[in-house]
Amino acid sequence: MGIIILQLSEAKITYEKLGFLESFKDIPIAFISLFAVNFISKTGTKKSLISAVSIVGICSAILPFVEVFWFYKLWFAIVGACFAIGKICVFGIIRSNISDEKSLAKTMNSVEASFMIGIFVVNTIFGWLISSRFSEFWKYGFLFISVLSIFTIILFLRTPINEPEKNESKGLIADLSGFVNTSVLVFLGVIFFIVFLEQSFNSWLPSFYKNHLKVNSFFALQASSFLALFSYVGRTITANIIHRFSLSRYYTICLGFIILVLAIILGIQYFDSDDSKALLYLFPVIGLFLSPLYPVINSKMIAKIDREKANLFTSLIVIFSSLGSSLSSIIMSLLFGKQLINYYPLYILLAVIVIFTISLIYFRLVRKNI
């Protein structure tokens, strides 16, 4: 998304249109997630994963040869639906094999760390392509995604996967009603705002670097790649040391460090320069502390969910994640469209404060077992 926003903004497509482009990914994710559980249950986890990855590979192979803007909307809608299926499958596999809270946190941080390596590699490859003499063919970089899809499908075909336990459904509404309690609702609010914050970085940091800090497209993407690299380091470290800490305490410490780094950034903007190049190196550091939040809070909650209900609960996580992502991108598009991007760090800080406040409420509810 960050690559497409960066490139299409140069093609004179407004930020308002680009902001709503993300909704074409997130709304299908939210819509499909509830029905994906039944599809996965009938089709099987392995077949569902292979189907989702196959569709992504085909769509990515088609994208370079289509020029019209509406196809990007369709492309994101299809990819978003496949992402929802894939994430529910992966979370279901993890939960069906691991029940301990800290072991879940370790595994989920390792899985999410590999996700950040994917972002780093893709941003680096597109950065090289965009900065080369073949920059006009940047869309052909999506053929690389198709190749990765084929490789992933081969891995799935050769890997035995333990299917999550099946349970008799009482109906979608009845099944969901079992999750309606205060702690779950507050947890979903935390998930919403964490993804809200993450998306502000993942999709819009390259454009902030290029438009506000005045760097070229290659450096904007490479600097953003380092955000993914720091995120990988943060999740890898977390996976290896999380068993030594209370999950809630570790989570709170990470939030504290994010606030500290943002305070330094705002201090530089206020006392030094609004577009200081030091910001290029400080923003990626946030990934070190931001990246553990999502897998840690998820593992803490999912460990309390019955294994047979893991897929359905994951669908709720995916829904609220997609809604947070969509709203974040719309707000960011308004900031960029109205030339208010100098307030980008302040916007990020406000989101972190909201997460901190809601998270404290969630941890208090969990301790009281409400």
N, C-alpha and C positions, 0 to 999 in steps of 0.2 A: 504493500500500500504506500509506504514512504517513497519508494522508487517511482511509482506511477504518479503520485501527487507532484513530486519534484519535476518530472518530465512533462506532464500534461499542463502544468502551470506555465511552462515556457511556450506551450502551443496555444496560449491565450485563452485557456479554459479557466473560468473564474474559480476562486477558492470556495465560493458558496456551492458551486456545482460539485467540486471535488470533495467537499465536506460531506455532502449527501451521498456521494458515491460509496462511502464506507457503509452507509445504511443498507445498501443493496447486498452487502456481505452479511451484516449483522442481523437484519430482520429475518432472512431465511434461516440463519442459524437458530434464532429464537423459535421460529415457527416449526422447523423440522425436528428440533430436539425432543419435543414431547412424543412425536410419532416415531422417531428413530428408535426408541426403546423397543417398541413392538416389532419393528422391522428387524432389528438386530437379534431379538429373541427368536424369531422365526427363521431367519437366514443363517444365523450363527456368527460369532464374533469374527472369525478368520475370513469368511466369505464377505462379510460387510466391510471389513478393512480393505480387502483387495479391491472390492467394487468401488469404494470411495477414492482410493489412490488411482485406480485406472481412469476414472472420470476426470480427476484433476490433471493427469498426464495428457489425456486427449484434448482437454480444453486449453492447456498451456501450449500444445503443439499448434492449435488453430489460431491463437491470439496474434502472433506476429503478422499474419496475413490478412487481418481485418483492420480497416482504418476508422470505421465509424465509432463514435463515442458510446452509443447505446450498447455496443457489444461488451464494453467494459462492465456495464451494469449487469448484463446477463452473466458474464464470466465470473464476477464476484459473487453473484447469487448462487451459482452452481458450486463454486469452490467453497463458499460458506456452508452450504448444506453438507458437502462431503466432509468438511472440517468437523462439523457437529457430530456426524456419525463416527469419525475417527477418534475424536476425543472421548466420547462415551465408551467406545470399545476399549480404549487404552486404560481409562480409569476403572472400568469394570474388571479388566484382567488383573490390574494391580490389587484391587480390593478383594477379589476372590482368592488371591494367593497370600495376602498379608493382612493381619488383623491388628498387630501392635501399633500403637499411635506413633512412636518414634521410628519404628521400622518403615511405616508408611511415609513419614516425613523424609527419611533418608532416600527411599526409592523414588518418591515423587520429585524431589530436588534433582536427583540424577537424571530422570526422564526430562524434566523441564530444562536442565542444563544442556542436553543434547539439542533441544529446540533452539536455544540461543546460539549454538554453534552453527545451526542451519541458517539463521538470520545473518550471522557474521560472514559465512561463506558466500551467500547469495548477494549481500550488499557489496562485498569485495569484488566479486565477478562483474556485477553490473557497474560498479565504479570504474573498473578498468575499461569496460566496453564503452561507457559514456564519455570517458576522457580520451579515448583513442580516435584515430581518423575514421573509424567506422561507427561513430556515435549515432549517426542517423539510423543505424540498424539495431538500436538498443533493445527493441522488442524481441529480437531473435534470441536474446538471453533467456527467454522463457522456454526455449527448446531444451535448455539445461535442466529445467524443472521436469520436463517430460522424461529425460534420461534418468534423473533421480527417481522418478516414479516407477520406471521399469525396474531399476535396481531394487527398490523397496519391495515391489511385488514379488520378485524372485526370492528375496529374503523371507517374506511371509510364506511363500509356497514351501520353503524348505524348513520352516520353523514350526515345531509342534506347539499349539496354544491350548491351554486348559480353558475351556469355556466356563464363564460364570454360571452359577446355579440358576435354574429357571424356577419361577414361582407362578402360581395361578393368579392372574390379574382379576381384581374385582371391578375393574373399570378405571379409566384414567382419573376421573374426579375423585373417586373413593381412594385410589392409591395416593394421590397427591394430598388428600386431606390428612393423611397420617403424618405429614411433615409440617402441618400448620401449628406451630408453637412459637413462642417469643424468641427463643434462642436461635431457631432456624431462620426466622425472618430477619433478625439482626445480622446473622452470619451472611445471608444473601446480600444484605446491604453493604457489608464489608467487602464482599467479592465484587459487587457492582463498582465501588469506588476504587478498589485496587486496579481493576482493568481500565476504569476511567483514567486513572493516572498513567498506567503503562502505555495506553494507546496515545496519550499526549506526547510520549517520547518516541515510541516505535514508528508512528506514521508521520509525525510533524517535526521532529528534531532536524532532519535534513533540510527542510524548507526554512526553519529558523536559522540554521547555520548560513544558508545561502543568501537569504533575504535580509537578515538583520546583521550578521557578522561578516557578510560580504566575502565569502569564500566560494571557490568554484564547485561545480557539481561533484567532481571526483572527491575533493576533500570533504564535502558535506556528507557524502555517503560513507567515506572511510571513517570519519569521526563518529558517525552513527554506528558503524560496525564495531567500533571500540566500546560503545555502550553495550552491545550484545556480548562482546568478549568479557567485559567486566561482569555482566550478568551471569555468564557461564562460570566465571571464577567464583562469584558469590554463591551460586547454587551448588557448585562442586564442594566448596569449603563447608557449606551448610550440611551437605549430605554426609560429610566425614566427621563433623563435630557435634551434630544436633543431639546425639544420644547423651551428651554430657550436660545438657541444659534443659530447663523447663521450656516447652515450646512457646508459651505465652511471654516469658521473660525474653527469650531470644528474639521473638517477633517485635517486642516493644523496643529493644535495643537497636534493632535495624531501623525502625521508624525514627528513633532519636538521631541516628547518624544522618539520615536523609534530611531531616530538618536542619542539622548543623551545616551540611554542605550547601543547602539552599540559602541559609543565612549568610554564608561566605559569599555566594554568588550575588545576592542582593546587596551586600556590603560593597563589593567591587563595583557594581553598577552605580551605586549611590556616591561613593567616595572617589572612585577612579574614573571609569568610562562606561557608558551604557552599552557599548559594543566592544568591550575589551576582549582581546583574543584569548585571555586566560579562561574565558567561559568555555572555549572549545575543549579544554582539557578537564574542566571541573564537571561538566554535565555527564560524561561517561562514567565518572566515579560513582554517581548516584545508582547506577545499575548494580554495583557491588552489594548495596543494601536493599534496593527495591526488589531485586529478583527473588530472594527467599520468601517474601511475604505471601505470595499466592500459593505455592506448594505447602508451606508450613500451616497456614490457616485452613487449607483444604484437608490436609491429612488429619488435623486435629478434629475436624467435624466428621469426615468420612469414616474415621475409626469407630465412631459411635453409631453408624448406620448398619443395619443388617446386610449381610453380603448379598442376599437375593434382591435387595432394594437399591443396590449400589448404582445400577444403570439409570434407574429413574431419578435418583437424587443427583447424579451427575448431569442429567438433562437440565435440572433446575440451575445448577452451577453454570452450565453453558449458556442458558437463557439470560441470566442476570449478567454474565460476563459480556455477552453480545450487546445487551442494552447499554451497559456502561461504556463499551467501545464506541457505539454509535453516537451516543450523546456527547461524548468527549470530542469526537471528530467534528460534529456539527458546531460545537462551541469554538473549537480551534479555528474552523473555517471562518467564523465570524470575526475572531481576533485578527486573523491574517487579512481577511477581506477589508476590514476597516482600519488597517495599518496600526494595530495596537499590539504588535508582537513584542514591543519592549516590555510589556507586562507579562510575558510568557513565564519567567521564573516566579513571579508573585502568584500567578494562577496555579502553578504547580504546588507552591507552598500551601495555598488555601486547601487544595485537594488533599494534601498530606495531613493537614490538621483535622479535616473531616474524618479521614481514615483512622487517625489516632483516637479521636473521640468515640467513634462508633465501635472500634476494636476494644476499648476499655469497657464499654457497656457489655459487649459480647462475652469477654472473659469473666466479668462479674456474674453474668447470667449462668455461664457454664459451671462456675464454682458453686453456685446455688442450686445447680441441676434443675433449672426451670425449663 
